[in-house]
Amino acid sequence: MKIEEKLTSDFDFKGYIITNDMTESQIEHAYRLLINALQPADDRTIAKELLKLRAITSHRNDGGDIDIIIETFVERLRDYPSDSVLKGLKRIGDKSKWFPSWSEIKDEVDYQSRHRRALMSALERKRDEKRYAFLRQIK
């Protein structure tokens, strides 16, 4: 599989494009491998890492229920790959004095997982190209 990065005019990462032809089985094989790399961490692991982050950062005494905060963050972090969540939470703890808001966590975890998600999109586009080409042939 040959992949090229797509960049904006400011040279920011925008995504990937697959530049060579691939068979449907090659696309499906790559897709299955990538699906495995996108598996979320289990709830217990995410909660444990959030509590560690809470322990090493300062937090405002806002009267919020930490159990509800952790539960809500865990629910939202289920949509992200395990290693992206764990690395993102660690990076936040290393660079931030304060316990983060959801927006701060989301930004960091999105950053950590953007390449895999972009590769998944490129594979899906390639798969769709193959399907549309096939449909055009049978008309």
C-alpha positions in Angstrom: 0.0 0.0 0.0 1.4 3.4 -1.0 0.1 6.3 1.0 0.7 10.0 0.7 -0.1 12.7 3.3 -2.5 15.4 2.3 -1.5 18.8 3.7 -3.2 22.1 3.9 -1.6 25.2 2.3 -0.1 25.9 5.7 1.4 22.4 5.8 -0.9 21.1 8.5 -1.8 17.4 8.3 -5.2 16.9 6.5 -5.3 13.2 5.9 -4.0 10.4 3.6 -4.6 9.3 0.1 -3.8 5.8 -1.1 -2.0 6.2 -4.4 -1.7 2.6 -5.8 -4.3 0.1 -6.8 -5.3 -2.4 -4.3 -7.4 -5.5 -4.5 -10.5 -5.8 -2.5 -8.9 -8.4 -0.3 -5.9 -6.2 0.4 -8.2 -3.3 1.3 -10.2 -5.5 3.6 -7.1 -7.0 5.2 -5.7 -3.5 5.9 -9.1 -2.4 7.2 -9.3 -5.3 9.7 -5.7 -4.6 10.9 -6.7 -0.9 11.4 -9.9 -1.8 13.2 -7.8 -3.7 15.7 -5.6 -0.7 16.2 -8.7 1.5 16.9 -10.1 -0.7 19.8 -10.9 1.3 22.9 -9.6 0.7 26.3 -11.9 -1.0 28.8 -13.9 1.3 31.2 -11.8 0.3 34.2 -8.5 1.3 32.5 -9.8 4.6 31.4 -11.3 5.4 34.8 -8.0 4.4 36.5 -6.0 6.8 34.2 -8.5 9.6 34.8 -8.1 9.2 38.5 -4.4 9.2 38.2 -4.6 12.4 36.2 -6.9 13.9 38.9 -4.3 12.9 41.6 -1.4 14.7 39.9 -3.2 17.9 38.9 -4.8 20.6 40.8 -8.6 21.1 40.6 -11.0 23.7 41.6 -13.3 22.9 44.4 -16.3 23.3 42.2 -18.5 20.9 44.2 -18.8 18.6 41.2 -19.2 14.9 41.9 -15.9 13.2 40.8 -17.8 9.9 40.2 -20.1 11.6 37.6 -17.2 13.5 36.0 -15.1 10.3 35.6 -18.2 8.3 34.4 -19.0 10.9 31.8 -15.4 11.1 30.6 -15.2 7.3 30.4 -18.3 7.2 28.3 -16.9 9.7 25.8 -13.5 8.2 25.7 -14.9 4.9 24.5 -14.9 6.3 21.0 -11.1 6.5 20.9 -8.3 4.0 20.5 -6.9 2.7 23.8 -3.3 3.9 23.3 -4.5 7.4 22.1 -6.5 7.8 25.3 -3.7 6.6 27.6 -1.1 8.7 25.9 -3.3 11.7 25.7 -4.1 11.6 29.4 -0.5 11.2 30.3 0.5 14.2 28.1 -2.1 16.3 29.7 -0.8 15.4 33.2 2.7 16.2 32.1 1.9 19.7 30.7 -1.1 21.0 32.7 -1.4 22.1 36.2 -5.2 21.8 36.3 -7.5 18.9 35.9 -8.7 19.3 32.3 -12.2 20.0 30.9 -13.7 17.5 28.5 -12.7 19.9 25.6 -9.0 19.7 26.6 -9.1 16.0 26.9 -10.9 15.7 23.5 -8.4 17.9 21.8 -5.5 15.9 23.0 -7.0 12.5 22.3 -8.2 13.7 18.8 -4.6 14.8 18.2 -3.2 11.4 19.3 -5.6 9.4 17.1 -5.9 11.6 14.0 -3.5 9.6 11.8 -5.2 6.3 12.3 -8.6 7.8 11.7 -7.3 9.5 8.6 -5.9 6.2 7.4 -9.3 4.6 8.0 -10.9 7.3 5.9 -8.4 6.7 3.1 -9.1 3.0 3.2 -12.9 3.5 3.1 -12.5 5.9 0.1 -10.4 3.3 -1.7 -12.9 0.6 -0.9 -15.7 2.8 -2.2 -13.8 3.6 -5.4 -13.5 -0.1 -6.0 -17.2 -0.7 -5.5 -18.2 2.3 -7.7 -15.8 1.1 -10.5 -17.4 -2.3 -10.4 -20.9 -0.8 -10.6 -19.9 1.3 -13.5 -18.6 -1.8 -15.3 -21.9 -3.7 -15.0 -24.1 -0.9 -16.4 
